[in-house]
Amino acid sequence: MRRTVAAIDCGTNSTRLLVARETDSGYETLERLMTITRLGEGVDATGRLADNALGRVVECLQRYREVIDNYDVDSIRMTATSAARDASNSDHFFDLAEVIVGARPELLSGIEEAELSFQGATADLDPLDGPFLVVDIGGGSTEFAYGLDTCTAAISTDMGCVRLTDQYIEHDPARPEELVSCLSIVELNLDDVTLEIPEASSAKTFVGLAGTVSAAAAIEQGLTTYDRDRIHHFDLTKEAVEDVFRTLATEDRAERLENPGMEEGRADVIVGGMCVLVRVMRQFGFEHCLVSEADILDGLVMSQLR
C-alpha cells in the first residue's frame, strides 16, 4: 500500500509544507506550500518568539492542517530550526503547534538540519556530479553539508538573511558600510566552514537552497510568477549572482519589489541573504550555483518513507 506523508518546516523566515505519496522510484509531490511568517522576528533582540510572530505561524499551521486533511496521511513530521533554537519560549510554540497539527515539532540541531537538507537536495542528482557542497541559506542560520551519496561533513553557522538584516542593515537601501559589515561577518563564518570542512572549496558542484537562492534565480530569469520547473536545477552563474546583488543592494524596498520574481515578504531581507550567497561564491571560488528547490522538506519526507 502506498504511504502518504506530510512534512512541515517552521523556519526563521518561512513556514513550509510538503505532502507526498510513495512511488516505486521514490515519491510524488501532492502539495508544496510556502508562507513567509517571520517566526524569528525580534528573536536576536529579545531572546523570545514574539506574540505577533507566533500568531502568524499558528494561522499558517491551521491552513496547512486543512490541506493535510484532504489526504489520507499516514504520518507527519514537523521541525523547527534556528529561531526556535534561539528562543526561550520555544516550548510554548511547540505546545500550540502540536494542538493544531497533531505532531509536536522536533527542534533540530544545526547539524541535523544540514544533513536533512543534503539528503533532500542530492537525492535526484547524478553522483558523477559530486562531491557536493549543499548550502542552505536560512533566515537565522546557514547550513553547509558536504559529501557524495551521503553527507560526510556538516556545519551550521549563525548567519542568515533575517539575522544579518536585523543586526547590520539599518538603512534602506543599505549603506556601503553596512554591506561591508555583512560581508565581513559572512567571511568570518566561512573561515569556520573551511576549518570544519576543508574540502568545501573543492566540491565539484555547489548546490544552493532556500528563498534567497530561489529569488536570485527568479530575478535573473525575469519570472513574473513562481515556476518551480524553471527554478529547480537552474544554473545560476557567479556573474548573475554579482549582478543581482549589485542591483538589489542599491535599491530601496519599493524598487526591489519592481524586480520580477521578488516576493513582498522577502524584499526587506533579501540583501542580507545575497551577502551570504555572493560571499560563498567569491571565497570558495565557485563559478556556478545549482539552484535546488528540493531541501529539508524532501529530506523529512524521505525519512518517513524508508
Secondary structure, 3 states (H helix, E strand, C coil): CCCEEEEEEECCCEEEEEEEEECCCCEEEEEEEEEECCCCCCHHHHCCCCHHHHHHHHHHHHHHHHHHCCCCCCEEEEEECHHHHHCCCHHHHHHHHHHHHCCCCEECCHHHHHHHHHHHHHCCCCHHHCCEEEEEECCCCEEEEEECCCEEEEEEECCCHHHHHHHHCCCCCCCHHHHHHHHHHHHHHHHHHHHHCCCHHHCCEEEEECHHHHHHHHHHHCCCCCCHHHHCCCEEEHHHHHHHHHHHHCCCHHHHCCCCCCCHHHCCCHHHHHHHHHHHHHHHCCCEEEEECCCHHHHHHHHHHC
